[in-house]
Amino acid sequence: MTDPLPLADLLLRNLVLPAALCDGLEGTDLGDGLMRADLAVADGRITPLRPARETRDMGGRIAVPGLVDAHVHLDKSLTAHRTGVSRTGLAEAVELSIADAPHRTLPDLIARMDRAIAMAHANGTVALRSHLDSMAAPDDSPAWQALAVMQDRWHLRMHLEPVALMRIDRALEPGFAARCAQIAARGGLAGGYIPPEGCDRAAVDAFLIHAGDAGLAVDFHVDETLDPDASGIETVLDAIARTGFDRSVTFGHCCALSAMDRLKALHIAERMAHAGVQVFALPLTNAFLMDRCPGTSPRLRGMTLVQELAALGVPVGFASDNVRDAFYPHGSYDLWEVFRQAVLAMQLEAAPQDWIAAITTRPATAMGRSARIAPGAPADLILFDACDWTGLLSRAHENRLVLRAGRPLESPPAWT
């Protein structure tokens, strides 16, 4: 006779889960991409259903896995009180941020990064990919040194992945291969800003060749503009074709697609799908900066064509981008709020079940991780006081219950 399984630590009954984020669970189909199911937790992980030492009825409330925020700027976060805020758009924000750079000492970076990561952690995020301004190589960069401190401090609580945000023409400098080796040794990605007019062909080719030789994926800021003649995306796609670059390629922003002639934009989107790139739309920062002019109301939303890209098979995610800095003066590293605003601004409310992956499984895949609700997965969950998509998207849910390894981070909200 087989010995019975030991008691689980916790049994959560009567949960509602996004079916697309679940594997290996038995439940009842509720329609709209939702299912009703029970979850058992043992040793901090979801386990096959069995009796538990503690059982709680969740009353049909929705749970999602821990969130993955794959485009942030920890080195700039929480500096708006020093920098001021751009009133005219991206160019002014860049100038304000550059002027603040001398203040980013190692102690300053450690203090602000720690506070920013704590915000994300409290809101239910389990992984962050942070672009770091990298004028110097990682070994000589206070931002990279501060992130290393954070990786040690937040080990097992927050996965942190760095991206070296560099000028593309650095790839033509003699020491760029060594710089890429340092990035690879620290588990990072090579990144850069591709201006709307594109970059020197030789520089982009060299960037991809050196990155590929070092085994690096790349993550570019590209076409962060509403110029319909922007050519940054095509510049990179052409370079991928010329060099045969076969590592992961991520594009952030891609705002210009929304301002182009539709047929031209769709042609570029088809090329992106063929090249296998993934895109992170950054709704809050782009809504703040794009089509910005003092004394006038914005007429363009400034967000990329997420529905068209997704329809063509391009993996699309949403991310926080800037938080309380010269580029965006608001926010609290709340990726759920980013998702709510993306659904509103990009008119995705007809099928939110198709988009919840944009802050869970898609960015997790981009970072080589998993964000699913399944036996064996970490019991890192966010429980909301809502039973359907309408209730879930109707408010910020500041009283959400964040579970790590099956246990609440803070005191449970009033509804538990």
C-alpha positions in Angstrom: 0.0 0.0 0.0 1.4 3.4 -1.0 2.0 5.8 1.9 -0.2 8.9 1.8 1.4 12.1 0.9 2.3 14.3 3.8 0.0 17.2 4.6 0.5 20.3 2.5 1.3 23.6 4.4 -1.6 25.5 2.9 -4.7 24.8 0.8 -6.3 27.8 -1.0 -9.8 26.9 -2.1 -12.1 28.5 -4.6 -9.6 30.7 -6.5 -10.2 32.1 -9.9 -7.1 31.9 -12.2 -6.3 33.0 -15.7 -6.4 29.7 -17.6 -3.6 30.7 -20.0 -1.2 31.0 -17.1 -1.9 27.6 -15.6 -0.5 24.1 -16.3 -1.4 20.8 -14.8 -4.3 22.1 -12.7 -7.8 20.7 -12.5 -10.6 23.2 -12.4 -13.9 24.5 -13.8 -14.0 26.7 -16.9 -15.7 30.0 -16.1 -15.4 31.5 -19.6 -13.5 34.7 -20.5 -10.2 32.8 -20.1 -10.8 32.2 -16.3 -11.0 28.9 -14.4 -12.0 28.1 -10.8 -9.5 25.9 -9.0 -7.9 25.0 -5.7 -4.1 25.3 -5.0 -2.1 23.4 -2.4 1.3 24.8 -1.2 4.1 22.8 0.4 7.7 24.0 1.1 6.9 27.2 -0.7 5.8 25.6 -4.0 2.6 24.7 -5.6 2.0 21.0 -5.2 -0.6 18.4 -6.3 -3.8 18.8 -4.4 -3.9 17.1 -1.0 -5.1 17.9 2.6 -3.2 20.7 4.3 -2.5 22.0 7.8 -4.3 25.2 7.0 -7.2 25.7 4.6 -8.6 29.0 3.5 -11.6 29.7 1.2 -10.7 32.6 -1.1 -14.3 33.3 -2.1 -13.7 33.1 -5.9 -11.1 35.9 -5.9 -8.6 36.1 -8.7 -5.0 35.1 -8.4 -2.1 35.7 -10.8 1.5 34.6 -10.6 4.3 37.0 -9.6 4.8 39.8 -12.2 7.9 40.3 -14.4 9.0 43.9 -15.2 11.4 43.6 -18.1 12.2 47.2 -18.9 13.1 49.6 -16.0 15.8 52.1 -15.1 16.8 51.5 -11.5 19.8 53.8 -11.7 17.5 56.8 -12.5 14.6 55.9 -10.3 13.4 58.3 -7.6 15.5 61.3 -8.8 12.7 63.6 -9.9 13.2 65.8 -6.8 16.7 66.5 -8.1 16.2 66.5 -11.8 12.9 68.3 -12.2 10.6 67.0 -14.9 10.6 67.4 -18.6 8.0 69.8 -19.9 8.8 69.5 -23.6 9.4 65.8 -24.2 12.2 63.3 -24.5 15.1 65.6 -25.5 14.6 67.7 -22.4 14.3 64.6 -20.2 17.6 63.3 -21.5 19.3 66.7 -20.7 17.9 66.7 -17.2 19.0 63.2 -16.6 22.6 63.8 -17.9 22.8 66.8 -15.6 22.0 64.6 -12.6 24.6 62.0 -13.5 27.3 63.4 -11.2 25.0 62.9 -8.2 24.7 59.1 -8.8 27.4 58.1 -6.4 27.6 54.5 -5.2 25.9 55.2 -1.9 23.2 57.2 -3.7 22.6 54.4 -6.2 22.4 51.7 -3.5 19.9 53.7 -1.4 17.6 54.5 -4.4 17.8 51.1 -6.0 17.0 49.4 -2.7 13.9 51.5 -2.2 12.8 51.0 -5.8 13.2 47.2 -5.6 11.3 47.2 -2.3 8.4 48.9 -4.0 8.3 46.4 -6.8 8.6 43.5 -4.3 5.7 44.8 -2.2 3.5 45.2 -5.3 4.1 41.6 -6.4 6.9 41.7 -8.9 9.4 38.9 -8.8 11.9 39.9 -11.5 13.3 43.1 -13.0 15.4 43.8 -16.1 17.1 47.1 -15.5 18.9 49.2 -18.1 21.9 50.9 -16.6 23.6 54.0 -18.2 27.0 52.5 -19.1 29.4 55.3 -20.0 32.1 53.1 -18.4 32.5 49.4 -18.6 30.7 47.4 -15.8 33.9 46.9 -13.8 34.3 50.7 -13.5 30.6 51.7 -13.2 29.0 52.7 -9.9 25.6 51.7 -11.3 26.8 48.1 -12.1 28.5 48.0 -8.7 25.3 49.1 -7.0 23.2 46.5 -8.9 25.7 43.8 -7.7 25.0 44.9 -4.2 21.3 44.6 -4.8 21.6 41.2 -6.4 23.3 40.0 -3.1 20.8 41.8 -0.9 17.7 40.6 -2.7 18.9 37.1 -3.6 15.9 34.7 -3.6 13.4 37.6 -3.4 13.9 39.5 -6.6 15.7 38.3 -9.8 17.7 41.3 -11.2 19.0 41.3 -14.8 21.2 44.2 -16.0 21.3 45.7 -19.5 24.3 48.0 -20.5 22.7 51.1 -22.0 25.5 52.3 -24.3 26.1 54.5 -27.3 26.0 52.3 -30.4 29.2 53.8 -31.8 31.2 52.4 -28.8 31.2 49.2 -30.8 33.8 50.8 -33.1 36.2 51.4 -30.2 39.1 49.0 -29.5 37.9 47.9 -26.1 34.3 47.0 -27.0 34.9 43.3 -27.1 36.4 43.4 -23.6 33.4 45.5 -22.4 31.0 42.8 -23.8 33.0 40.1 -22.0 32.5 42.0 -18.7 28.7 42.3 -19.4 28.5 38.6 -20.1 30.4 37.8 -16.9 27.8 39.7 -14.9 24.9 38.0 -16.6 23.8 41.1 -18.5 22.6 42.1 -22.0 24.0 44.6 -24.4 21.8 47.6 -25.0 21.7 50.9 -26.7 19.7 53.8 -27.9 18.9 53.8 -31.7 17.9 57.3 -32.7 15.0 57.9 -35.2 17.4 58.6 -38.0 19.2 55.3 -37.5 22.9 54.7 -36.8 26.0 54.3 -38.7 25.8 50.9 -40.5 29.3 49.8 -39.5 28.6 50.7 -35.8 25.4 48.6 -35.6 27.0 45.7 -37.4 30.0 45.8 -35.1 27.7 46.1 -32.0 25.8 42.9 -33.0 28.9 41.0 -34.0 30.7 41.7 -30.7 27.6 41.0 -28.7 27.1 37.7 -30.5 30.7 36.7 -30.0 30.3 37.3 -26.3 27.0 35.3 -26.2 25.0 38.4 -25.4 21.3 39.0 -26.1 20.5 42.6 -27.1 17.9 45.1 -25.9 17.5 48.4 -27.7 15.6 51.6 -27.1 14.4 52.2 -30.6 12.2 54.8 -32.4 11.1 56.6 -29.2 9.5 59.3 -31.3 6.4 60.2 -33.3 8.4 61.0 -36.4 6.7 59.0 -39.2 10.0 58.9 -41.1 11.9 57.2 -38.2 14.1 54.4 -39.4 15.6 53.0 -36.2 13.7 49.7 -36.2 14.7 49.0 -39.8 18.3 50.0 -39.1 18.5 47.1 -36.6 16.5 44.7 -38.7 18.9 45.3 -41.6 21.9 44.8 -39.4 20.5 41.5 -38.1 20.0 40.3 -41.6 23.6 41.3 -42.6 25.3 39.9 -39.6 23.2 36.8 -39.1 22.9 37.7 -35.4 21.1 34.8 -33.8 20.7 35.8 -30.1 17.6 37.2 -28.5 16.6 40.7 -29.7 14.3 43.0 -27.7 13.0 46.4 -28.8 11.6 48.9 -26.3 9.2 51.8 -27.2 8.8 51.6 -31.1 6.4 54.6 -30.8 7.0 55.7 -34.3 5.0 52.8 -35.7 1.9 54.5 -34.5 2.6 57.7 -36.5 3.5 56.0 -39.8 1.4 55.2 -42.8 -0.5 52.1 -41.8 0.8 50.0 -44.7 4.4 51.0 -44.0 4.0 50.3 -40.3 2.6 46.8 -41.0 5.4 46.0 -43.4 7.9 46.9 -40.7 5.9 44.9 -38.1 6.0 41.9 -40.5 9.8 42.2 -40.7 10.0 42.3 -36.9 7.9 39.1 -36.7 10.1 37.4 -39.3 13.3 38.4 -37.4 11.9 37.0 -34.2 12.2 40.2 -32.1 10.2 40.8 -29.0 8.7 44.2 -28.1 8.1 45.9 -24.8 5.6 48.7 -24.9 6.1 51.3 -22.1 2.7 53.0 -21.8 3.1 55.4 -18.9 6.4 57.0 -19.9 5.4 57.2 -23.6 2.0 58.7 -22.7 3.9 61.3 -20.6 6.6 62.3 -23.1 5.2 61.8 -26.6 3.4 64.6 -28.3 4.2 66.9 -25.4 4.2 70.7 -25.9 3.6 73.2 -23.1 0.2 74.9 -23.4 -1.3 72.4 -25.9 -3.2 69.1 -25.4 -1.6 66.0 -26.8 -3.4 64.5 -29.8 -1.4 61.3 -30.2 -1.1 58.5 -27.6 2.5 57.8 -28.5 2.2 54.0 -28.0 3.3 51.3 -30.4 1.0 49.1 -32.4 0.6 46.3 -29.8 -2.5 44.7 -31.3 -1.0 44.6 -34.8 2.3 43.3 -33.6 0.7 40.6 -31.5 -1.5 39.5 -34.4 1.6 39.0 -36.5 3.1 36.8 -33.8 5.5 39.3 -32.2 5.7 38.7 -28.4 4.6 41.9 -26.8 5.0 42.8 -23.1 4.3 45.9 -21.0 6.8 47.3 -18.5 7.2 50.2 -16.1 10.2 52.0 -17.7 10.9 55.1 -15.7 9.7 55.8 -12.2 9.8 59.2 -10.5 12.6 60.6 -12.7 13.1 63.2 -15.4 11.3 61.0 -17.9 8.2 60.2 -15.8 7.6 61.8 -12.4 5.0 59.3 -11.1 4.7 55.6 -10.4 5.7 53.2 -7.6 7.0 50.1 -9.5 3.4 48.8 -9.6 3.4 46.7 -12.8 -0.3 45.8 -12.2 -1.1 49.5 -12.5 0.9 49.7 -15.7 -1.2 46.8 -17.1 -4.4 48.5 -16.1 -3.4 51.7 -17.9 -2.2 49.8 -20.9 -5.6 48.0 -21.3 -7.3 51.4 -21.2 -4.9 53.4 -23.4 -4.5 50.6 -26.0 -8.2 49.6 -25.9 -7.6 46.0 -24.9 -10.6 45.5 -22.6 -12.4 43.2 -25.0 -10.0 40.3 -24.3 -7.8 41.0 -21.2 -7.2 37.3 -20.9 -5.1 37.5 -24.1 -2.9 40.3 -22.6 -2.2 39.2 -19.0 0.8 37.3 -20.4 2.3 40.7 -21.2 3.3 41.1 -17.6 3.9 37.5 -16.7 4.8 34.7 -19.1 6.1 36.8 -22.0 8.6 38.9 -20.1 9.5 35.8 -18.0 10.4 34.0 -21.2 12.4 37.0 -22.4 14.4 36.7 -19.2 14.8 32.9 -19.3 12.4 32.4 -16.5 8.9 31.0 -15.9 5.8 32.7 -14.5 3.1 30.1 -14.5 0.8 28.6 -11.9 1.6 24.9 -11.9 2.7 22.1 -9.7 6.3 22.6 -8.8 6.3 26.3 -9.5 7.0 28.8 -6.6 3.9 29.8 -4.8 4.5 33.4 -5.6 1.0 34.8 -6.2 -1.0 38.0 -6.1 -4.6 37.7 -4.9 -7.1 40.5 -5.8 -10.4 41.3 -4.3 -12.2 40.7 -7.6 -13.9 37.8 -9.2 -13.9 38.7 -12.9 -11.9 40.9 -15.4 -14.2 43.9 -14.9 -13.7 43.9 -11.2 -10.0 43.2 -11.6 -9.4 46.2 -14.0 -11.8 48.6 -12.3 -9.3 49.9 -9.7 -5.7 49.8 -8.5 -6.3 47.1 -5.8 -3.9 48.6 -3.3 -5.2 46.0 -0.8 -4.0 43.1 -2.9 -2.5 40.2 -1.0 1.0 39.3 -2.2 2.2 35.8 -1.4 5.8 34.7 -1.5 6.4 31.0 -1.1 2.8 30.7 -0.1 3.0 33.2 2.8 1.8 36.9 2.9 4.5 39.6 2.7 2.5 41.9 4.9 -0.6 41.8 7.1 -3.5 40.4 5.1 -5.9 43.0 3.7 -9.3 43.5 5.4 -11.1 41.2 3.0 -9.2 38.0 4.0 
